[in-house]
Amino acid sequence: MDFRGLIRNEVGKNARGIEIGASYAPILPKRDGFKTLVIDHTDTQSLRLKYNNIGVDTSRLEAVDAIDDGGEFSELDLAGEGFDFIVASHVFEHLTDPIHFLQRCERALKPGGKVYLLLPDRRYTFDYLRPSTTAGHMLAAYLAEQKRHGTAALFDHHASHATRGGIQVWMEGHKGDFAFAGVPSSGYASATSKNDEYVDCHAWVFTPSSFRLAMQDLYSAGVLGLKEELFYPSFGCEFFVVMSRNTPVTAQPDRLTLALNAITEAGPETPGSVPATGPQVPITPGYESAAPSAQNAINIFKDGWVSAFPSEAGLQAGSSSLFADARILWLTEQLKGWFEGQDVLELGPLEGAHTATLLSERAASVTAIEAKRDAYLRCLVTKEVLQLKGASFLLGNFLPYLEEVDRQWPLIVASGVLYHMSDPVRALELLSRRTDRLYLWTHVVDPAALRPGDPRLAAFGETEIRDWNGRPIKLHKRPYLEHKEKTFCGGMEPEPRWIDREDLLWLLKQLGFDEITIGHDTPNAEHGPSLSILAMRSRSGVQNHS
């Protein structure tokens, strides 16, 4: 999941807003046309000096429009209309008073405005050996009108700094021994220093459920007017939360569930491993004594869902907003008005969320092939719960299907599929035989983005060279790391290959797709560069590759 790309697509270039701490890695760069005011803790020149001294490329450094002195963000709204958005990526954990920050955000937003928060998950950072923050901790800082970090935060940050396998930030599945990098004496020295200069630290540390619980408690207590609108579970080392005032009523986990989940998340890792495809989610056995309902059907796979159903359905399932996935919405925008009456082949529907979106564009039918057994059954539940007329779900491997079924499809949708293949070149050849319109969202290897020293390179194995019509195609082994969660969405192959971005685009053109549109181009995605591709054959370029 590319959280930063999701924010860019959600905000767009017509909305007005604020990015806090954009620094040298802005999510909404002003140079790209986003109407963003940048707020930071110091001015542009001081930031440039700071990062030049540690060897950071400052060419993308955003000019600072205002220094945050604790005043009202609304004072920057010269139009007096309120802001559409406020974005804060890896800022919240550094705040001296998070409640006051969120209150300032609320006062600065127009009705319907949103706060986009990216937060580190302490399970995958140097905060691992620290306990999670509660609403009470933040309330104490708020009531004290705290302007500097407190004694406890400074001590814990410097005394309990941790590493795993010698690194400070890692991804889920990373192996290595935990160790303290900090010592109590340095924590004490920092906490008791009489230096007048501001000292930064991670004052607040969370797992996803502990953060959601804290926000829910502060809202229920009447301290906050903002509440959770959308939540995306951790990807890489971070999770993503959208907050707003006018949040529709949705089936969110109750307080007790969040509290118990927070305890589970904070616990030690359990030993053992699972196959690359992840565990099959067991079906709840026995009989259903309650009156028939859609929720009963969903609960057959309790805790196994990835997708959150549309809020108007009033159903509790997963947490990812795949029914409003920016990637598929981009595809529908590219083909606006085309879908009506068309038959679509979808590969890897997972739980039918994308299927529903395609049918909402008035496609005549969507045939969706899913290989994971429990995911296939969840697709059937989705079909029944949402009454998806025109949807047909098939269980099996789509590669032999493409080999054997002699049919042309007006459109094939393959989102999150190609990078799970052990032979992506063969997959592309088969896809090209069956359609003149192909949508891909995939990870790729892009040497321009994955430079030496990039931690994302650690996940790759050896590189294979495949000759294709005289051109060497690079395929990079990327074995799955260990995954234990029920909702892991891997593929069948334990050691898939990622294709080079340049080779992928070249190969599509060689297969006759002479009209290629790229979206969601995200070289800095957490697990590796990713992009959306709509590849089409023009009338003059249509070829038969059977």
VEXDREN-2710 file (C-alpha; in Angstrom, 1 decimal):
% VEXDREN-2710
k/r/px/py/pz
1/MET/0.0/0.0/0.0
2/ASP/1.4/3.4/-1.1
3/PHE/0.1/5.7/1.6
4/ARG/1.8/8.8/0.1
5/GLY/0.3/8.2/-3.3
6/LEU/-3.0/7.6/-1.7
7/ILE/-2.8/11.1/-0.1
8/ARG/-1.8/12.7/-3.3
9/ASN/-4.7/11.1/-5.2
10/GLU/-7.2/11.9/-2.4
11/VAL/-6.1/15.6/-2.1
12/GLY/-5.7/16.5/-5.7
13/LYS/-4.3/19.8/-7.0
14/ASN/-7.4/21.9/-6.5
15/ALA/-7.6/21.6/-2.7
16/ARG/-5.9/24.0/-0.3
17/GLY/-4.1/22.9/2.7
18/ILE/-1.1/22.5/5.0
19/GLU/1.8/20.0/5.1
20/ILE/3.6/19.9/8.4
21/GLY/7.3/19.1/8.3
22/ALA/7.5/18.5/4.6
23/SER/11.3/19.1/4.7
24/TYR/13.2/17.3/1.9
25/ALA/10.6/14.6/1.2
26/PRO/7.3/16.4/0.7
27/ILE/4.2/14.4/0.0
28/LEU/2.5/17.3/-1.8
29/PRO/5.3/19.3/-3.4
30/LYS/4.4/22.8/-4.4
31/ARG/6.6/22.5/-7.5
32/ASP/4.2/19.7/-8.7
33/GLY/1.2/22.0/-8.5
34/PHE/-0.2/21.2/-5.1
35/LYS/-1.7/24.2/-3.2
36/THR/0.2/23.6/0.0
37/LEU/1.5/25.8/2.8
38/VAL/4.5/24.3/4.5
39/ILE/4.9/24.6/8.2
40/ASP/8.0/23.5/10.0
41/HIS/9.9/24.0/13.3
42/THR/12.4/26.4/11.7
43/ASP/13.1/28.3/8.5
44/THR/14.2/27.1/5.1
45/GLN/17.8/28.2/5.4
46/SER/18.2/26.5/8.8
47/LEU/16.8/23.3/7.4
48/ARG/19.1/23.4/4.4
49/LEU/22.1/23.8/6.7
50/LYS/20.9/21.1/9.0
51/TYR/20.5/18.5/6.2
52/ASN/23.6/19.6/4.2
53/ASN/25.7/18.9/7.3
54/ILE/24.5/15.2/7.4
55/GLY/24.8/14.6/3.6
56/VAL/21.1/14.8/2.7
57/ASP/20.2/16.0/-0.9
58/THR/18.3/19.2/-0.2
59/SER/17.3/19.9/-3.9
60/ARG/13.7/18.9/-3.1
61/LEU/13.6/20.8/0.2
62/GLU/10.3/22.6/0.4
63/ALA/10.4/26.4/1.2
64/VAL/8.9/27.0/4.6
65/ASP/5.9/29.3/4.6
66/ALA/5.5/29.5/8.4
67/ILE/7.3/28.4/11.6
68/ASP/5.1/26.6/14.0
69/ASP/5.1/28.5/17.3
70/GLY/2.0/26.9/18.7
71/GLY/-0.3/29.5/17.2
72/GLU/-3.5/28.9/15.3
73/PHE/-3.1/27.3/11.8
74/SER/-6.3/29.2/10.9
75/GLU/-4.3/32.5/11.0
76/LEU/-2.6/31.3/7.7
77/ASP/-5.9/31.0/6.0
78/LEU/-6.0/34.5/4.4
79/ALA/-9.1/33.5/2.3
80/GLY/-11.0/32.7/5.5
81/GLU/-12.6/29.7/3.9
82/GLY/-10.9/27.0/6.0
83/PHE/-8.4/24.4/4.7
84/ASP/-9.3/21.3/2.8
85/PHE/-6.5/19.2/4.3
86/ILE/-3.7/19.0/6.8
87/VAL/-1.0/16.4/6.2
88/ALA/1.5/15.3/8.9
89/SER/3.9/12.5/8.1
90/HIS/6.0/11.2/11.0
91/VAL/5.3/14.4/12.9
92/PHE/2.8/13.3/15.5
93/GLU/5.3/11.3/17.6
94/HIS/7.5/14.5/17.9
95/LEU/4.8/16.9/19.1
96/THR/5.0/18.3/22.6
97/ASP/1.2/18.5/22.9
98/PRO/-0.7/16.3/20.4
99/ILE/-4.1/17.2/21.7
100/HIS/-3.5/20.9/21.2
101/PHE/-2.2/20.1/17.7
102/LEU/-5.3/18.2/16.7
103/GLN/-7.5/21.0/18.1
104/ARG/-5.6/23.5/16.0
105/CYS/-6.1/21.3/13.0
106/GLU/-9.8/21.1/13.7
107/ARG/-10.2/24.9/14.0
108/ALA/-8.4/25.4/10.7
109/LEU/-10.3/22.9/8.6
110/LYS/-13.4/23.8/6.6
111/PRO/-16.4/21.5/6.9
112/GLY/-15.5/18.2/5.4
113/GLY/-11.7/18.9/5.8
114/LYS/-9.4/16.1/6.7
115/VAL/-6.2/15.4/8.7
116/TYR/-4.0/12.8/7.1
117/LEU/-1.6/11.2/9.6
118/LEU/1.3/8.8/8.9
119/LEU/2.7/7.3/12.1
120/PRO/5.5/4.9/12.8
121/ASP/4.4/1.5/14.2
122/ARG/6.7/1.0/17.3
123/ARG/6.9/-2.7/16.5
124/TYR/9.2/-1.9/13.5
125/THR/11.3/1.0/14.8
126/PHE/13.8/1.9/17.6
127/ASP/10.8/2.4/19.9
128/TYR/10.2/-1.4/20.0
129/LEU/11.3/-1.7/23.7
130/ARG/9.1/1.1/24.9
131/PRO/5.5/0.8/26.2
132/SER/2.7/2.3/24.1
133/THR/1.3/5.8/24.8
134/THR/-2.2/6.1/26.2
135/ALA/-4.8/8.9/26.0
136/GLY/-4.0/9.7/29.7
137/HIS/-0.3/10.4/28.8
138/MET/-1.4/12.9/26.1
139/LEU/-4.0/14.4/28.4
140/ALA/-1.4/15.2/31.0
141/ALA/0.7/17.1/28.5
142/TYR/-2.4/19.0/27.3
143/LEU/-3.5/20.0/30.8
144/ALA/0.1/21.1/31.6
145/GLU/0.1/23.2/28.3
146/GLN/3.4/21.5/27.6
147/LYS/5.8/23.4/25.2
148/ARG/8.8/21.2/25.7
149/HIS/9.1/17.4/26.0
150/GLY/8.6/16.1/29.5
151/THR/11.1/14.3/31.7
152/ALA/9.6/10.9/31.0
153/ALA/9.6/11.2/27.2
154/LEU/13.2/12.4/27.1
155/PHE/14.4/9.6/29.4
156/ASP/12.6/6.8/27.6
157/HIS/13.6/8.0/24.2
158/HIS/17.3/8.1/25.0
159/ALA/17.5/5.2/27.6
160/SER/15.3/2.7/25.6
161/HIS/16.4/3.3/22.1
162/ALA/16.5/-0.1/20.4
163/THR/17.9/-1.9/17.4
164/ARG/17.1/-5.2/15.6
165/GLY/19.9/-7.0/13.8
166/GLY/21.9/-3.7/14.1
167/ILE/19.3/-1.5/12.4
168/GLN/16.9/1.1/13.8
169/VAL/13.9/0.7/11.4
170/TRP/12.8/-2.6/9.8
171/MET/9.9/-4.1/8.0
172/GLU/7.5/-6.8/9.2
173/GLY/9.2/-10.2/8.9
174/HIS/12.7/-8.9/9.4
175/LYS/14.9/-11.2/11.5
176/GLY/17.5/-10.2/14.0
177/ASP/18.3/-9.9/17.7
178/PHE/16.9/-7.0/19.7
179/ALA/19.4/-4.9/21.6
180/PHE/19.4/-1.6/23.5
181/ALA/21.2/1.2/21.7
182/GLY/20.5/3.6/24.5
183/VAL/21.5/3.4/28.2
184/PRO/19.8/4.8/31.3
185/SER/22.6/7.3/32.0
186/SER/22.1/9.0/28.7
187/GLY/18.4/9.1/29.3
188/TYR/18.9/10.7/32.7
189/ALA/21.3/13.2/31.3
190/SER/18.9/14.3/28.6
191/ALA/15.9/14.4/31.0
192/THR/17.7/16.6/33.5
193/SER/19.6/18.9/31.2
194/LYS/19.2/22.6/31.9
195/ASN/19.9/23.5/28.3
196/ASP/17.5/26.2/27.1
197/GLU/17.5/24.8/23.5
198/TYR/14.6/22.6/22.4
199/VAL/15.5/18.9/22.5
200/ASP/13.6/16.6/20.2
201/CYS/12.5/13.1/20.8
202/HIS/9.8/10.5/20.1
203/ALA/7.5/11.5/22.9
204/TRP/4.6/9.3/21.9
205/VAL/4.8/5.7/20.6
206/PHE/2.0/3.5/19.2
207/THR/0.9/0.4/17.7
208/PRO/-2.1/0.8/15.3
209/SER/-4.7/-0.3/17.9
210/SER/-3.2/1.7/20.8
211/PHE/-3.4/4.9/18.6
212/ARG/-7.0/4.2/17.6
213/LEU/-7.9/3.5/21.2
214/ALA/-6.3/6.7/22.4
215/MET/-8.1/8.8/19.7
216/GLN/-11.4/7.1/20.4
217/ASP/-11.0/7.8/24.2
218/LEU/-10.1/11.5/23.7
219/TYR/-13.1/11.9/21.3
220/SER/-15.5/10.2/23.8
221/ALA/-14.2/12.4/26.6
222/GLY/-15.0/15.5/24.6
223/VAL/-11.4/16.6/24.3
224/LEU/-11.2/16.1/20.6
225/GLY/-13.8/17.0/17.9
226/LEU/-11.9/15.0/15.2
227/LYS/-12.4/11.3/15.0
228/GLU/-11.2/8.4/12.8
229/GLU/-12.7/8.4/9.3
230/LEU/-10.3/5.9/7.6
231/PHE/-7.7/3.6/9.0
232/TYR/-5.1/1.6/7.0
233/PRO/-3.0/-1.1/8.9
234/SER/0.7/-1.1/9.0
235/PHE/2.7/-1.4/5.8
236/GLY/6.4/-1.4/6.2
237/CYS/7.1/0.5/9.4
238/GLU/4.1/2.8/9.4
239/PHE/0.3/3.0/9.5
240/PHE/-2.1/5.6/8.1
241/VAL/-5.1/7.3/9.7
242/VAL/-7.5/9.9/8.3
243/MET/-9.4/12.1/10.8
244/SER/-12.3/14.5/10.3
245/ARG/-15.2/16.2/12.1
246/ASN/-18.0/14.9/9.8
247/THR/-17.1/11.3/9.9
248/PRO/-20.0/9.0/8.7
249/VAL/-21.1/6.3/11.1
250/THR/-19.1/3.2/10.4
251/ALA/-18.7/-0.1/12.1
252/GLN/-15.4/0.6/13.9
253/PRO/-13.9/-1.8/16.6
254/ASP/-15.3/-1.1/20.0
255/ARG/-13.1/0.1/22.9
256/LEU/-12.6/-3.3/24.5
257/THR/-11.6/-4.8/21.1
258/LEU/-9.1/-2.1/20.5
259/ALA/-7.7/-2.4/24.0
260/LEU/-7.3/-6.2/23.7
261/ASN/-5.8/-5.8/20.2
262/ALA/-3.3/-3.2/21.6
263/ILE/-2.1/-5.7/24.2
264/THR/-1.7/-8.4/21.5
265/GLU/0.2/-6.1/19.2
266/ALA/2.5/-5.1/22.1
267/GLY/3.3/-8.7/22.9
268/PRO/6.4/-10.5/21.8
269/GLU/6.5/-12.2/18.5
270/THR/5.5/-15.8/18.4
271/PRO/7.9/-18.4/17.0
272/GLY/7.2/-20.5/13.9
273/SER/6.6/-19.7/10.3
274/VAL/3.8/-20.1/7.7
275/PRO/3.8/-20.8/4.0
276/ALA/4.4/-17.8/1.7
277/THR/0.7/-17.5/0.8
278/GLY/-0.1/-17.0/4.5
279/PRO/-2.5/-19.2/6.6
280/GLN/-5.9/-20.0/5.4
281/VAL/-8.5/-18.3/7.5
282/PRO/-10.6/-21.0/9.2
283/ILE/-14.3/-21.0/8.8
284/THR/-16.1/-20.6/12.1
285/PRO/-17.8/-24.0/12.7
286/GLY/-21.2/-24.7/14.1
287/TYR/-24.7/-23.2/13.6
288/GLU/-25.8/-19.6/13.5
289/SER/-28.6/-19.0/16.1
290/ALA/-29.2/-15.3/15.3
291/ALA/-31.6/-14.1/12.7
292/PRO/-30.2/-14.1/9.2
293/SER/-28.0/-11.0/8.4
294/ALA/-25.2/-9.9/6.2
295/GLN/-23.0/-9.6/9.3
296/ASN/-23.5/-13.2/10.1
297/ALA/-22.0/-14.2/6.8
298/ILE/-19.0/-11.8/7.3
299/ASN/-18.4/-13.3/10.7
300/ILE/-17.8/-16.7/9.2
301/PHE/-14.3/-15.3/8.5
302/LYS/-14.0/-13.2/11.7
303/ASP/-10.7/-11.3/11.9
304/GLY/-9.8/-12.6/8.4
305/TRP/-11.0/-9.7/6.3
306/VAL/-8.8/-7.1/4.7
307/SER/-11.4/-4.9/3.1
308/ALA/-13.7/-2.5/5.0
309/PHE/-17.1/-2.6/3.4
310/PRO/-18.6/0.8/2.3
311/SER/-19.7/2.8/5.4
312/GLU/-23.3/2.9/4.2
313/ALA/-23.5/-0.9/4.5
314/GLY/-23.0/-0.7/8.2
315/LEU/-20.9/-3.8/8.3
316/GLN/-17.8/-4.7/10.3
317/ALA/-15.1/-6.5/8.5
318/GLY/-11.5/-5.4/7.7
319/SER/-9.9/-1.9/7.7
320/SER/-8.6/-1.2/4.3
321/SER/-10.7/1.0/2.0
322/LEU/-10.4/-1.2/-1.1
323/PHE/-14.0/-0.3/-2.2
324/ALA/-12.7/3.2/-2.8
325/ASP/-9.2/2.2/-4.0
326/ALA/-7.5/5.2/-5.6
327/ARG/-5.8/2.9/-8.1
328/ILE/-9.1/1.4/-9.5
329/LEU/-10.7/4.8/-9.4
330/TRP/-7.9/6.1/-11.5
331/LEU/-8.5/3.3/-14.0
332/THR/-12.2/4.2/-14.2
333/GLU/-11.4/7.8/-14.8
334/GLN/-9.0/6.9/-17.6
335/LEU/-11.8/4.8/-19.2
336/LYS/-14.6/7.1/-18.2
337/GLY/-17.8/6.2/-20.1
338/TRP/-16.2/3.1/-21.7
339/PHE/-17.2/0.4/-19.2
340/GLU/-21.0/0.2/-19.9
341/GLY/-21.9/-3.1/-21.4
342/GLN/-18.3/-4.4/-21.4
343/ASP/-17.0/-7.8/-20.0
344/VAL/-14.0/-7.6/-17.8
345/LEU/-11.6/-10.2/-16.5
346/GLU/-10.1/-9.5/-13.1
347/LEU/-7.1/-11.4/-11.7
348/GLY/-6.7/-11.6/-7.9
349/PRO/-9.9/-10.0/-6.7
350/LEU/-9.0/-10.9/-3.0
351/GLU/-12.4/-10.1/-1.5
352/GLY/-14.3/-8.6/-4.4
353/ALA/-13.9/-4.9/-3.6
354/HIS/-12.4/-4.0/-6.9
355/THR/-15.0/-6.2/-8.6
356/ALA/-17.8/-4.1/-7.0
357/THR/-16.1/-0.9/-8.2
358/LEU/-15.9/-2.1/-11.8
359/LEU/-19.5/-3.2/-11.8
360/SER/-20.5/0.2/-10.4
361/GLU/-19.2/1.6/-13.7
362/ARG/-21.9/-0.4/-15.4
363/ALA/-19.7/-3.2/-16.7
364/ALA/-21.9/-6.0/-18.1
365/SER/-19.9/-8.6/-16.2
366/VAL/-16.7/-9.2/-14.2
367/THR/-15.2/-12.6/-14.2
368/ALA/-12.7/-12.7/-11.3
369/ILE/-10.2/-15.5/-10.7
370/GLU/-8.8/-16.0/-7.2
371/ALA/-6.3/-18.7/-6.2
372/LYS/-6.4/-18.4/-2.4
373/ARG/-9.3/-20.6/-1.2
374/ASP/-10.4/-18.6/1.8
375/ALA/-10.2/-15.4/-0.2
376/TYR/-12.4/-17.0/-2.9
377/LEU/-15.0/-17.8/-0.3
378/ARG/-14.9/-14.2/1.0
379/CYS/-15.5/-13.1/-2.5
380/LEU/-18.7/-15.2/-2.6
381/VAL/-19.8/-13.6/0.7
382/THR/-19.2/-10.1/-0.8
383/LYS/-21.1/-11.0/-3.9
384/GLU/-24.1/-12.1/-1.8
385/VAL/-23.9/-9.3/0.8
386/LEU/-23.7/-6.6/-1.9
387/GLN/-25.9/-8.4/-4.5
388/LEU/-23.2/-8.0/-7.1
389/LYS/-25.1/-8.9/-10.3
390/GLY/-22.8/-9.6/-13.1
391/ALA/-20.0/-10.9/-10.9
392/SER/-18.6/-14.5/-11.4
393/PHE/-15.8/-15.7/-9.1
394/LEU/-13.6/-18.7/-10.2
395/LEU/-11.2/-20.6/-7.9
396/GLY/-7.9/-21.4/-9.4
397/ASN/-4.6/-20.4/-11.0
398/PHE/-5.2/-17.8/-13.8
399/LEU/-2.1/-18.8/-15.8
400/PRO/-3.4/-22.1/-17.1
401/TYR/-6.8/-20.4/-17.6
402/LEU/-5.2/-17.9/-19.9
403/GLU/-3.4/-20.7/-21.6
404/GLU/-6.5/-22.9/-22.2
405/VAL/-9.5/-20.5/-22.6
406/ASP/-9.7/-19.2/-26.1
407/ARG/-11.4/-15.9/-25.5
408/GLN/-10.6/-12.2/-25.9
409/TRP/-11.5/-9.8/-23.1
410/PRO/-12.2/-6.1/-23.7
411/LEU/-10.2/-5.4/-20.5
412/ILE/-8.1/-7.4/-18.1
413/VAL/-7.5/-5.9/-14.6
414/ALA/-4.4/-7.3/-12.7
415/SER/-3.9/-5.2/-9.6
416/GLY/-1.2/-6.4/-7.2
417/VAL/-0.5/-9.6/-9.3
418/LEU/2.5/-9.3/-11.5
419/TYR/5.1/-9.0/-8.7
420/HIS/3.9/-12.2/-7.1
421/MET/4.8/-14.2/-10.3
422/SER/7.8/-16.4/-10.5
423/ASP/7.8/-15.7/-14.3
424/PRO/6.3/-12.3/-14.9
425/VAL/7.5/-12.3/-18.5
426/ARG/5.4/-15.4/-19.3
427/ALA/2.4/-13.9/-17.4
428/LEU/2.6/-10.7/-19.6
429/GLU/2.8/-12.9/-22.8
430/LEU/-0.4/-14.7/-21.8
431/LEU/-2.2/-11.5/-20.8
432/SER/-1.3/-9.9/-24.2
433/ARG/-2.9/-12.8/-26.0
434/ARG/-6.3/-12.2/-24.3
435/THR/-6.8/-8.5/-24.4
436/ASP/-6.1/-5.2/-26.1
437/ARG/-6.6/-3.3/-22.8
438/LEU/-4.6/-4.2/-19.8
439/TYR/-4.5/-2.5/-16.4
440/LEU/-1.6/-3.3/-14.1
441/TRP/-0.7/-2.1/-10.6
442/THR/2.6/-3.6/-9.6
443/HIS/5.9/-3.2/-7.8
444/VAL/9.0/-2.9/-10.0
445/VAL/12.7/-2.6/-9.6
446/ASP/13.8/0.9/-10.6
447/PRO/17.6/1.5/-10.3
448/ALA/17.0/5.2/-10.3
449/ALA/15.0/4.9/-7.1
450/LEU/16.8/1.9/-5.5
451/ARG/20.2/3.4/-5.1
452/PRO/23.1/1.6/-3.2
453/GLY/22.4/1.8/0.5
454/ASP/18.6/1.8/0.1
455/PRO/17.3/-0.5/2.9
456/ARG/14.6/-1.8/0.5
457/LEU/17.4/-3.6/-1.4
458/ALA/17.9/-6.0/1.5
459/ALA/14.8/-7.9/0.6
460/PHE/16.1/-8.9/-2.8
461/GLY/18.0/-12.0/-3.7
462/GLU/20.0/-12.7/-6.9
463/THR/19.1/-11.3/-10.3
464/GLU/18.3/-13.5/-13.2
465/ILE/18.7/-12.5/-16.9
466/ARG/16.0/-13.8/-19.3
467/ASP/16.6/-13.4/-23.0
468/TRP/13.5/-12.2/-24.8
469/ASN/13.9/-11.7/-28.5
470/GLY/17.5/-10.7/-28.1
471/ARG/17.0/-8.3/-25.2
472/PRO/18.2/-9.3/-21.7
473/ILE/15.3/-8.9/-19.2
474/LYS/16.3/-8.5/-15.6
475/LEU/14.2/-10.5/-13.0
476/HIS/15.0/-9.9/-9.4
477/LYS/14.3/-12.6/-6.8
478/ARG/12.3/-11.3/-3.9
479/PRO/11.4/-14.1/-1.5
480/TYR/8.6/-13.5/0.9
481/LEU/9.6/-12.7/4.5
482/GLU/7.9/-14.5/7.3
483/HIS/4.3/-13.6/7.6
484/LYS/2.0/-14.9/10.4
485/GLU/-1.0/-12.6/10.1
486/LYS/-4.2/-14.1/8.7
487/THR/-4.7/-11.2/6.3
488/PHE/-1.3/-11.5/4.5
489/CYS/-2.0/-11.3/0.7
490/GLY/0.9/-13.1/-0.9
491/GLY/1.0/-15.3/-4.0
492/MET/1.5/-19.0/-4.6
493/GLU/5.2/-18.8/-5.4
494/PRO/7.6/-18.6/-2.4
495/GLU/10.2/-16.8/-4.4
496/PRO/8.6/-14.4/-6.9
497/ARG/10.5/-12.2/-9.3
498/TRP/10.2/-8.5/-9.8
499/ILE/10.8/-7.1/-13.2
500/ASP/12.8/-3.9/-14.0
501/ARG/10.5/-0.9/-14.7
502/GLU/12.3/-0.1/-18.0
503/ASP/12.0/-3.7/-19.1
504/LEU/8.3/-3.9/-18.2
505/LEU/7.4/-0.8/-20.2
506/TRP/9.6/-2.0/-23.2
507/LEU/8.1/-5.5/-23.1
508/LEU/4.5/-4.1/-23.1
509/LYS/5.3/-2.1/-26.2
510/GLN/6.9/-5.2/-27.9
511/LEU/3.7/-7.1/-27.1
512/GLY/1.7/-4.5/-29.2
513/PHE/0.5/-2.1/-26.5
514/ASP/1.4/1.1/-28.2
515/GLU/-0.6/3.4/-25.9
516/ILE/0.7/3.4/-22.4
517/THR/-0.5/5.7/-19.6
518/ILE/1.2/5.7/-16.2
519/GLY/-0.3/6.7/-12.8
520/HIS/0.6/6.4/-9.1
521/ASP/4.2/6.4/-10.0
522/THR/5.8/6.0/-6.6
523/PRO/9.5/5.4/-6.6
524/ASN/9.7/5.8/-2.8
525/ALA/6.9/3.2/-1.9
526/GLU/7.8/1.4/1.3
527/HIS/8.4/-2.0/-0.1
528/GLY/9.7/-0.9/-3.5
529/PRO/8.9/1.3/-6.4
530/SER/5.3/0.9/-7.8
531/LEU/3.1/2.3/-10.5
532/SER/-0.2/1.9/-12.3
533/ILE/-0.1/1.1/-16.0
534/LEU/-3.0/1.3/-18.5
535/ALA/-1.6/-0.4/-21.7
536/MET/-3.8/-0.4/-24.8
537/ARG/-3.4/-1.2/-28.5
538/SER/-4.6/1.4/-30.9
539/ARG/-6.4/0.3/-34.0
540/SER/-3.3/0.5/-36.1
541/GLY/-1.3/-1.2/-33.4
542/VAL/-3.5/-4.2/-32.6
543/GLN/-1.6/-7.5/-33.0
544/ASN/-2.4/-11.1/-32.5
545/HIS/0.2/-12.8/-30.3
546/SER/-1.5/-16.2/-30.0
END
